[in-house]
């Protein structure tokens, strides 16, 4: 694999690592690990830990899809592997 290909995959894996870390922190962290701490804060009448476990994580996951698509498009254009 040439240096451009290696740089492309390094950028791609870096993006995936960041996206998966956010996914883990929101789903497992906010919904389970930090739920007791977050439950001291209320959002719309519900404890924040419960809200993240039930609804908030879904909003974050959908946002992550759009962020991934945008950033991946930028990476593709940077390495000239994009589709026109």
Order of alpha helices (4+ residues) and beta strands (2+ residues): alpha-alpha-beta-beta-alpha-alpha
